[in-house]
Amino acid sequence: MQITSLEPNEIFVFGSNAAGAHGGGAARFALDRFGAAWGQSEGLQGRSYGIDTMSGLGVLEEQARLFLAFARTHSELRFLVTEVGCGIAGYRPQQVAAFFAGAGANVVLPESFQAALSA
C-alpha cells in the first residue's frame, strides 16, 4: 500500500534517525507532507509518528514497543505503518516485523510485515 494522503484520523508512521534529520525516504515524505519536525527523531509529530530505525535493532525494537503502547492509548487514531527499518536502515521485513506483533486493530502494518508475522 502506497501512502500518499491521510484521512483526518490517520497517522503516518515512518523510520527516522536519532538526530531527527528527515532528509530522505519516508522521513522526508513525513517532513514534506505530514508535519514531521526536523530535529525530532521519535514520537508524534504533526500527522506522523517517528521511530528511530538507525540506532540498531535493539533501539528499533524498543521504539516499536513504545509506539505500540502509544497506539493502544490512542484508539481514536489509525496508524499507517511504513516498512520502518527496511529502507535506508537496511533491515529486512523478517527482521523487523516481529517487533510489531500484537499490534492493535488501529495499527495497519505493511503487507511485508503481515506476511512475515503469519509465516
C-alpha positions as a Python dict, from the first residue, in 0.01 Angstrom:
ca = {
    (1, 'M'): (0, 0, 0),
    (2, 'Q'): (146, 333, -108),
    (3, 'I'): (50, 608, 139),
    (4, 'T'): (6, 941, -38),
    (5, 'S'): (-263, 1107, 171),
    (6, 'L'): (-426, 1069, 510),
    (7, 'E'): (-782, 1069, 635),
    (8, 'P'): (-848, 1306, 929),
    (9, 'N'): (-780, 1043, 1199),
    (10, 'E'): (-478, 878, 1034),
    (11, 'I'): (-111, 900, 1132),
    (12, 'F'): (184, 820, 902),
    (13, 'V'): (442, 604, 1086),
    (14, 'F'): (795, 635, 949),
    (15, 'G'): (1153, 544, 1025),
    (16, 'S'): (1383, 818, 1147),
    (17, 'N'): (1736, 860, 1275),
    (18, 'A'): (1844, 968, 1622),
    (19, 'A'): (1908, 1326, 1508),
    (20, 'G'): (1564, 1363, 1352),
    (21, 'A'): (1730, 1467, 1025),
    (22, 'H'): (1446, 1375, 790),
    (23, 'G'): (1648, 1404, 470),
    (24, 'G'): (1532, 1106, 267),
    (25, 'G'): (1285, 823, 220),
    (26, 'A'): (966, 808, 421),
    (27, 'A'): (1111, 1051, 676),
    (28, 'R'): (1145, 1320, 409),
    (29, 'F'): (791, 1243, 290),
    (30, 'A'): (667, 1282, 650),
    (31, 'L'): (851, 1613, 678),
    (32, 'D'): (716, 1745, 350),
    (33, 'R'): (358, 1618, 376),
    (34, 'F'): (257, 1517, 729),
    (35, 'G'): (416, 1758, 976),
    (36, 'A'): (723, 1569, 1091),
    (37, 'A'): (951, 1805, 1282),
    (38, 'W'): (1315, 1844, 1181),
    (39, 'G'): (1526, 1751, 1484),
    (40, 'Q'): (1262, 1528, 1646),
    (41, 'S'): (1352, 1164, 1595),
    (42, 'E'): (1064, 986, 1761),
    (43, 'G'): (705, 1011, 1867),
    (44, 'L'): (408, 1204, 1741),
    (45, 'Q'): (491, 1498, 1514),
    (46, 'G'): (206, 1662, 1331),
    (47, 'R'): (20, 1384, 1150),
    (48, 'S'): (316, 1149, 1165),
    (49, 'Y'): (495, 931, 1419),
    (50, 'G'): (870, 871, 1405),
    (51, 'I'): (1054, 555, 1506),
    (52, 'D'): (1435, 559, 1530),
    (53, 'T'): (1546, 285, 1293),
    (54, 'M'): (1909, 388, 1251),
    (55, 'S'): (2048, 321, 1601),
    (56, 'G'): (2049, -60, 1590),
    (57, 'L'): (1791, -337, 1614),
    (58, 'G'): (1771, -313, 1994),
    (59, 'V'): (1671, 53, 1974),
    (60, 'L'): (1428, -21, 1692),
    (61, 'E'): (1265, -293, 1900),
    (62, 'E'): (1227, -58, 2198),
    (63, 'Q'): (1092, 217, 1973),
    (64, 'A'): (836, -24, 1827),
    (65, 'R'): (728, -123, 2180),
    (66, 'L'): (682, 243, 2275),
    (67, 'F'): (490, 307, 1954),
    (68, 'L'): (251, 15, 2015),
    (69, 'A'): (187, 139, 2369),
    (70, 'F'): (113, 486, 2230),
    (71, 'A'): (-123, 342, 1969),
    (72, 'R'): (-307, 143, 2237),
    (73, 'T'): (-377, 462, 2432),
    (74, 'H'): (-492, 647, 2120),
    (75, 'S'): (-758, 416, 1981),
    (76, 'E'): (-927, 714, 1813),
    (77, 'L'): (-636, 727, 1568),
    (78, 'R'): (-544, 489, 1286),
    (79, 'F'): (-169, 439, 1239),
    (80, 'L'): (-41, 356, 890),
    (81, 'V'): (299, 195, 936),
    (82, 'T'): (553, 212, 654),
    (83, 'E'): (824, -54, 618),
    (84, 'V'): (1017, 108, 903),
    (85, 'G'): (1377, -4, 909),
    (86, 'C'): (1362, -163, 563),
    (87, 'G'): (1476, 130, 355),
    (88, 'I'): (1783, 335, 439),
    (89, 'A'): (1839, 139, 765),
    (90, 'G'): (1880, -178, 556),
    (91, 'Y'): (1686, -438, 757),
    (92, 'R'): (1458, -698, 604),
    (93, 'P'): (1088, -722, 695),
    (94, 'Q'): (1160, -1060, 857),
    (95, 'Q'): (1398, -886, 1099),
    (96, 'V'): (1157, -607, 1193),
    (97, 'A'): (801, -740, 1169),
    (98, 'A'): (812, -933, 1498),
    (99, 'F'): (863, -603, 1682),
    (100, 'F'): (508, -514, 1576),
    (101, 'A'): (344, -844, 1673),
    (102, 'G'): (30, -791, 1876),
    (103, 'A'): (-45, -452, 1721),
    (104, 'G'): (-398, -336, 1787),
    (105, 'A'): (-674, -302, 1531),
    (106, 'N'): (-588, 67, 1483),
    (107, 'V'): (-238, -18, 1354),
    (108, 'V'): (-214, -101, 984),
    (109, 'L'): (108, -288, 908),
    (110, 'P'): (264, -309, 562),
    (111, 'E'): (191, -626, 366),
    (112, 'S'): (552, -743, 403),
    (113, 'F'): (525, -727, 783),
    (114, 'Q'): (189, -906, 778),
    (115, 'A'): (338, -1182, 563),
    (116, 'A'): (640, -1220, 793),
    (117, 'L'): (417, -1237, 1102),
    (118, 'S'): (193, -1505, 950),
    (119, 'A'): (481, -1720, 824),
}
